[in-house]
């Protein structure tokens, strides 16, 4: 399974940005993308990787960190093997590299070691 995040950029505080994570794999005919939960993490300069939010395979349940709940929203389109992170009311402290990760489980956890597959990140910079 491979993941590729995109959509980052430079925005001002209060702006919105939508990140995309494309999930691909050679075995989806046997294990569809809907069997994978996908989470978003972020890592700021000199900081540990931090859980942001996640969505289960069917798309019916989401999880968020306290820092982003009410501002960020996860969604997915399994027909396009794509997961989204809509980020609203961005703050300078949201500046980080954002990464998506996947695990073949119906549950999203906030621990990095729960996830088996990681994509390269996309940089989000929020200016004040």
C-alpha positions as CSV (number, residue, x, y, z in Angstrom):
1,X,0.0,0.0,0.0
2,X,1.3,3.4,-1.0
3,X,0.1,6.8,0.2
4,X,0.7,10.2,-1.3
5,X,-0.4,13.4,0.4
6,X,-0.7,16.7,-1.5
7,X,-2.4,20.0,-1.2
8,X,-0.2,21.9,1.2
9,X,0.9,25.4,0.7
10,X,1.3,28.9,2.3
11,X,-1.8,30.5,3.6
12,X,-2.7,33.2,6.1
13,X,-4.3,32.7,9.5
14,X,-8.0,32.2,9.2
15,X,-7.7,30.7,5.7
16,X,-8.8,27.2,4.7
17,X,-6.9,24.4,2.9
18,X,-7.8,20.9,1.8
19,X,-5.3,18.1,1.8
20,X,-5.6,15.0,-0.3
21,X,-4.2,11.5,0.3
22,X,-4.3,9.0,-2.5
23,X,-4.1,5.4,-1.4
24,X,-2.9,2.9,-3.9
25,X,-2.0,-0.8,-3.8
26,X,-1.7,-3.9,-5.9
27,X,-3.9,-6.1,-3.7
28,X,-7.1,-3.9,-3.6
29,X,-9.0,-6.5,-5.5
30,X,-8.6,-8.8,-2.5
31,X,-8.5,-6.2,0.3
32,X,-10.4,-3.1,-0.9
33,X,-9.3,0.4,0.2
34,X,-12.5,0.4,2.3
35,X,-10.8,-2.0,4.7
36,X,-8.2,0.5,5.6
37,X,-8.6,3.3,8.2
38,X,-6.5,6.4,7.3
39,X,-5.2,9.0,9.7
40,X,-3.5,12.3,9.4
41,X,-0.5,13.3,11.5
42,X,1.6,16.4,11.5
43,X,5.2,17.2,12.4
44,X,6.4,20.7,13.1
45,X,10.0,21.7,13.2
46,X,11.8,20.1,16.1
47,X,8.6,18.3,17.2
48,X,7.3,14.8,17.5
49,X,4.8,13.5,15.0
50,X,1.3,14.4,16.3
51,X,-2.1,12.9,15.6
52,X,-4.5,15.2,13.8
53,X,-7.5,13.1,12.8
54,X,-8.6,10.0,11.1
55,X,-11.4,8.2,9.4
56,X,-12.5,4.5,9.2
57,X,-12.6,2.5,6.0
58,X,-16.3,2.9,5.4
59,X,-16.1,6.6,6.1
60,X,-18.8,6.6,8.8
61,X,-16.6,7.5,11.8
62,X,-14.0,10.1,12.4
63,X,-11.6,10.9,15.2
64,X,-9.8,14.2,15.9
65,X,-7.3,15.7,18.3
66,X,-8.5,18.3,20.7
67,X,-6.4,20.9,18.9
68,X,-8.3,20.6,15.6
69,X,-11.7,19.3,16.6
70,X,-14.4,21.7,15.1
71,X,-11.9,23.2,12.6
72,X,-10.7,20.2,10.6
73,X,-12.8,17.4,9.0
74,X,-11.8,14.1,7.5
75,X,-13.7,12.6,4.6
76,X,-13.0,10.0,1.9
77,X,-14.1,8.8,-1.5
78,X,-13.3,5.1,-1.8
79,X,-14.3,5.0,-5.4
80,X,-11.3,7.3,-6.0
81,X,-9.1,5.7,-3.3
82,X,-8.8,9.2,-1.8
83,X,-8.9,10.6,1.7
84,X,-9.3,14.3,2.4
85,X,-8.5,16.6,5.3
86,X,-10.4,19.9,5.2
87,X,-8.7,22.5,7.4
88,X,-10.6,25.6,8.3
89,X,-9.7,28.6,10.5
90,X,-6.0,27.8,10.2
91,X,-3.7,29.1,12.9
92,X,0.1,29.7,12.7
93,X,0.5,26.8,15.2
94,X,-1.0,24.5,12.5
95,X,2.2,24.9,10.5
96,X,3.8,21.5,9.9
97,X,4.4,18.7,7.5
98,X,1.2,16.8,7.2
99,X,1.4,13.0,6.6
100,X,-1.3,10.4,6.0
101,X,-1.0,6.9,7.3
102,X,-3.1,3.7,6.9
103,X,-3.8,0.5,8.7
104,X,-6.1,-2.4,7.8
105,X,-8.4,-2.0,10.7
106,X,-11.8,-0.4,11.4
107,X,-10.3,1.6,14.2
108,X,-8.2,4.8,14.2
109,X,-5.8,5.3,17.1
110,X,-3.6,8.3,17.8
111,X,-0.3,6.3,18.0
112,X,2.1,6.3,15.2
113,X,3.1,2.7,15.7
114,X,-0.5,1.6,15.0
115,X,-0.1,2.4,11.3
116,X,1.7,0.1,8.8
117,X,1.8,2.4,5.8
118,X,3.0,6.0,5.6
119,X,3.2,8.5,2.8
120,X,5.5,11.4,2.3
121,X,4.1,14.6,3.8
122,X,3.0,17.9,2.4
123,X,4.0,21.1,4.0
124,X,1.4,23.5,5.4
125,X,2.6,27.0,6.4
126,X,0.2,29.4,8.1
127,X,1.4,33.0,8.4
128,X,0.1,35.4,11.0
